[in-house]
Amino acid sequence: MPITIVLFSIPIYSESYDEFLVYVKERQREFQRQETARLKKLGFDDQTISDEIQRKGFHNKRWKYNLIVGWIELYLNGKTLKAKYWFVTAKKISIDLLNKIFEEKGKICDVSSTHTKTNSEIRNDIKSFLQKLQNGSYIPRFKNYYIDFADFLNFLEFLDLKSLIESKQ
């Protein structure tokens, strides 16, 4: 029986970075409104209020890790590249998922039969798989989430996949 080796993990986010920025801007406006009202009640002038809001600011650096709701794992089983996924067990996905527990949900598909393909063909298989996955072809619920694979695909261009796979045999 072949040994299973995880080669890559790709995050699944509850929303894209652009969607998250819209949320952050809304939160910034709400922070400014509340802080302005609070400082006006205390009798501060407009310039002091502006300076205080600028000094305190609203910072939200949560996107990169806090909004991860799952993982795609590309793994090698023998000479076949396969994919499985993990997903958060929460019944409702929200922006403040605390104490996340991820559960392996199982195999998605065979991505590529690497023993018969070149580096370029394996890369194309991976690209095709990820695009179909994002579009909901394999698992419909993934259309509602954002799979962050752009940097991963750029990275793949410089990786000798064939040598990597052969070194794991």
KEFI-104406 format. One record per residue (C-alpha): x, y, z negated; residue number from 1. Coordinates in nm, 4 decimals. Layout:
% residues N
+----------+----------+----------+-----+
:        u :        v :        w :  nr :
+----------+----------+----------+-----+
:        X :        Y :        Z : NUM :
...
+----------+----------+----------+-----+
//
This chain:
% residues 169
+----------+----------+----------+-----+
:        u :        v :        w :  nr :
+----------+----------+----------+-----+
:   0.0000 :   0.0000 :   0.0000 :   1 :
:   0.1483 :   0.3398 :   0.1015 :   2 :
:   0.2452 :   0.5936 :  -0.1624 :   3 :
:   0.0399 :   0.9147 :  -0.1679 :   4 :
:   0.2465 :   1.2359 :  -0.1772 :   5 :
:   0.0893 :   1.5834 :  -0.1971 :   6 :
:   0.2732 :   1.8131 :   0.0442 :   7 :
:   0.0708 :   2.1359 :   0.0221 :   8 :
:  -0.2049 :   2.2939 :  -0.1874 :   9 :
:  -0.4172 :   2.5743 :  -0.0455 :  10 :
:  -0.6441 :   2.7870 :  -0.2675 :  11 :
:  -1.0157 :   2.8370 :  -0.2151 :  12 :
:  -1.1442 :   3.1730 :  -0.3412 :  13 :
:  -1.4960 :   3.2764 :  -0.4275 :  14 :
:  -1.4567 :   3.5716 :  -0.1901 :  15 :
:  -1.2056 :   3.7288 :   0.0459 :  16 :
:  -0.9674 :   4.0014 :  -0.0656 :  17 :
:  -1.1623 :   4.2636 :   0.1334 :  18 :
:  -1.4861 :   4.1642 :  -0.0407 :  19 :
:  -1.3068 :   4.1816 :  -0.3731 :  20 :
:  -1.1847 :   4.5363 :  -0.2969 :  21 :
:  -1.5465 :   4.6465 :  -0.2503 :  22 :
:  -1.6209 :   4.5076 :  -0.5973 :  23 :
:  -1.3167 :   4.6872 :  -0.7455 :  24 :
:  -1.4211 :   5.0206 :  -0.5919 :  25 :
:  -1.7699 :   4.9817 :  -0.7383 :  26 :
:  -1.6178 :   4.9038 :  -1.0794 :  27 :
:  -1.3881 :   5.2085 :  -1.0500 :  28 :
:  -1.6837 :   5.4371 :  -0.9765 :  29 :
:  -1.8778 :   5.2917 :  -1.2712 :  30 :
:  -1.5754 :   5.3340 :  -1.5009 :  31 :
:  -1.5367 :   5.6968 :  -1.3944 :  32 :
:  -1.9083 :   5.7670 :  -1.4445 :  33 :
:  -1.9142 :   5.6136 :  -1.7944 :  34 :
:  -1.5868 :   5.7728 :  -1.9014 :  35 :
:  -1.6963 :   6.1149 :  -1.7747 :  36 :
:  -2.0249 :   6.0902 :  -1.9662 :  37 :
:  -1.8440 :   5.9808 :  -2.2845 :  38 :
:  -1.5853 :   6.2605 :  -2.2696 :  39 :
:  -1.8505 :   6.5259 :  -2.1890 :  40 :
:  -2.0405 :   6.4246 :  -2.5026 :  41 :
:  -1.7204 :   6.4810 :  -2.6972 :  42 :
:  -1.6960 :   6.8335 :  -2.5505 :  43 :
:  -1.3973 :   6.7985 :  -2.3196 :  44 :
:  -1.3663 :   7.0339 :  -2.0207 :  45 :
:  -1.3650 :   6.9090 :  -1.6605 :  46 :
:  -0.9864 :   6.9319 :  -1.6172 :  47 :
:  -0.9195 :   6.7332 :  -1.9360 :  48 :
:  -1.1778 :   6.4719 :  -1.8311 :  49 :
:  -1.0135 :   6.4418 :  -1.4889 :  50 :
:  -0.6673 :   6.4084 :  -1.6460 :  51 :
:  -0.7892 :   6.1479 :  -1.8972 :  52 :
:  -0.9611 :   5.9374 :  -1.6296 :  53 :
:  -0.6447 :   5.9576 :  -1.4180 :  54 :
:  -0.4296 :   5.8559 :  -1.7167 :  55 :
:  -0.6487 :   5.5625 :  -1.8207 :  56 :
:  -0.7456 :   5.4520 :  -1.4731 :  57 :
:  -0.9262 :   5.1364 :  -1.3862 :  58 :
:  -0.6971 :   4.8525 :  -1.2923 :  59 :
:  -0.8149 :   4.5192 :  -1.1732 :  60 :
:  -0.5411 :   4.2841 :  -1.0584 :  61 :
:  -0.7471 :   3.9689 :  -1.0877 :  62 :
:  -0.8021 :   3.8641 :  -0.7273 :  63 :
:  -0.5028 :   3.6475 :  -0.6572 :  64 :
:  -0.5653 :   3.3893 :  -0.9289 :  65 :
:  -0.8847 :   3.4548 :  -1.1243 :  66 :
:  -1.1169 :   3.3983 :  -0.8320 :  67 :
:  -0.9832 :   3.0571 :  -0.7323 :  68 :
:  -1.2686 :   2.8076 :  -0.7298 :  69 :
:  -1.0896 :   2.5135 :  -0.5720 :  70 :
:  -0.7903 :   2.3684 :  -0.3900 :  71 :
:  -0.7330 :   2.1857 :  -0.0664 :  72 :
:  -0.4540 :   1.9323 :  -0.0934 :  73 :
:  -0.2805 :   1.8092 :   0.2195 :  74 :
:  -0.1196 :   1.4795 :   0.1337 :  75 :
:   0.0724 :   1.2081 :   0.3062 :  76 :
:  -0.0577 :   0.8546 :   0.2899 :  77 :
:   0.1823 :   0.6403 :   0.4841 :  78 :
:   0.2290 :   0.8315 :   0.8092 :  79 :
:  -0.1141 :   0.9903 :   0.8064 :  80 :
:  -0.1667 :   1.3448 :   0.6831 :  81 :
:  -0.4955 :   1.3605 :   0.4940 :  82 :
:  -0.6901 :   1.6232 :   0.3001 :  83 :
:  -0.8862 :   1.6149 :  -0.0235 :  84 :
:  -1.0240 :   1.8891 :  -0.2409 :  85 :
:  -1.0696 :   1.9942 :  -0.5985 :  86 :
:  -1.3517 :   2.2252 :  -0.7008 :  87 :
:  -1.4553 :   2.4069 :  -1.0159 :  88 :
:  -1.7243 :   2.2290 :  -1.2178 :  89 :
:  -1.9209 :   2.5484 :  -1.2956 :  90 :
:  -2.2860 :   2.5409 :  -1.1928 :  91 :
:  -2.2763 :   2.9075 :  -1.0966 :  92 :
:  -1.9704 :   3.0674 :  -0.9382 :  93 :
:  -1.9181 :   3.4167 :  -1.0756 :  94 :
:  -1.6313 :   3.6628 :  -1.0942 :  95 :
:  -1.5576 :   3.5790 :  -1.4576 :  96 :
:  -1.5068 :   3.2042 :  -1.4523 :  97 :
:  -1.3487 :   3.1436 :  -1.7881 :  98 :
:  -1.2058 :   2.8100 :  -1.8999 :  99 :
:  -1.2281 :   2.6697 :  -1.5500 : 100 :
:  -1.2217 :   2.2950 :  -1.5137 : 101 :
:  -1.1391 :   2.1587 :  -1.1698 : 102 :
:  -1.2551 :   1.8188 :  -1.0612 : 103 :
:  -1.1270 :   1.6118 :  -0.7722 : 104 :
:  -1.4127 :   1.5831 :  -0.5248 : 105 :
:  -1.2470 :   1.3418 :  -0.2854 : 106 :
:  -1.1103 :   1.3031 :   0.0617 : 107 :
:  -1.2229 :   1.5412 :   0.3329 : 108 :
:  -1.0680 :   1.3740 :   0.6375 : 109 :
:  -0.7571 :   1.2443 :   0.8117 : 110 :
:  -0.5863 :   1.5569 :   0.9443 : 111 :
:  -0.3141 :   1.4088 :   1.1643 : 112 :
:  -0.1581 :   1.0742 :   1.2559 : 113 :
:   0.1947 :   1.2051 :   1.2242 : 114 :
:   0.3881 :   0.9062 :   1.3578 : 115 :
:   0.2728 :   0.9676 :   1.7150 : 116 :
:   0.2926 :   1.3489 :   1.7185 : 117 :
:   0.5445 :   1.6302 :   1.7501 : 118 :
:   0.5873 :   1.9177 :   1.5034 : 119 :
:   0.3778 :   2.1400 :   1.7278 : 120 :
:   0.0954 :   1.8857 :   1.7525 : 121 :
:   0.0903 :   1.8314 :   1.3746 : 122 :
:   0.0781 :   2.2104 :   1.3198 : 123 :
:  -0.2110 :   2.2384 :   1.5667 : 124 :
:  -0.3959 :   1.9570 :   1.3883 : 125 :
:  -0.3528 :   2.1377 :   1.0545 : 126 :
:  -0.4673 :   2.4717 :   1.2036 : 127 :
:  -0.7702 :   2.3109 :   1.3637 : 128 :
:  -0.8586 :   2.1316 :   1.0413 : 129 :
:  -0.8376 :   2.4510 :   0.8310 : 130 :
:  -1.0443 :   2.6546 :   1.0769 : 131 :
:  -1.3132 :   2.3865 :   1.0950 : 132 :
:  -1.3110 :   2.3570 :   0.7170 : 133 :
:  -1.3609 :   2.7347 :   0.6759 : 134 :
:  -1.6480 :   2.7231 :   0.9266 : 135 :
:  -1.8233 :   2.4502 :   0.7267 : 136 :
:  -1.7758 :   2.1700 :   0.9808 : 137 :
:  -1.6562 :   1.9200 :   0.7197 : 138 :
:  -1.8217 :   2.0534 :   0.4053 : 139 :
:  -2.1000 :   2.3085 :   0.4627 : 140 :
:  -2.0550 :   2.4843 :   0.1258 : 141 :
:  -1.7074 :   2.6054 :   0.2339 : 142 :
:  -1.8703 :   2.8633 :   0.4647 : 143 :
:  -1.9559 :   3.0524 :   0.1440 : 144 :
:  -1.5960 :   3.0677 :   0.0237 : 145 :
:  -1.2650 :   3.2022 :   0.1454 : 146 :
:  -0.9797 :   2.9616 :   0.2150 : 147 :
:  -0.6531 :   3.1525 :   0.2007 : 148 :
:  -0.4504 :   2.9831 :   0.4733 : 149 :
:  -0.3054 :   3.2731 :   0.6778 : 150 :
:   0.0300 :   3.2804 :   0.4949 : 151 :
:   0.0404 :   2.9028 :   0.4924 : 152 :
:   0.0048 :   2.8873 :   0.8717 : 153 :
:   0.2848 :   3.1438 :   0.9108 : 154 :
:   0.5020 :   2.9321 :   0.6824 : 155 :
:   0.4298 :   2.6192 :   0.8885 : 156 :
:   0.5811 :   2.7812 :   1.1978 : 157 :
:   0.9246 :   2.7597 :   1.0335 : 158 :
:   0.8903 :   2.4155 :   0.8792 : 159 :
:   1.0138 :   2.0960 :   1.0380 : 160 :
:   0.7085 :   1.8894 :   0.9489 : 161 :
:   0.8330 :   1.5756 :   1.1177 : 162 :
:   1.1557 :   1.5720 :   0.9086 : 163 :
:   0.9630 :   1.6508 :   0.5907 : 164 :
:   0.7207 :   1.3658 :   0.6521 : 165 :
:   0.9972 :   1.1215 :   0.7412 : 166 :
:   1.1916 :   1.2163 :   0.4257 : 167 :
:   0.8902 :   1.1162 :   0.2147 : 168 :
:   0.8667 :   0.7662 :   0.3654 : 169 :
+----------+----------+----------+-----+
//
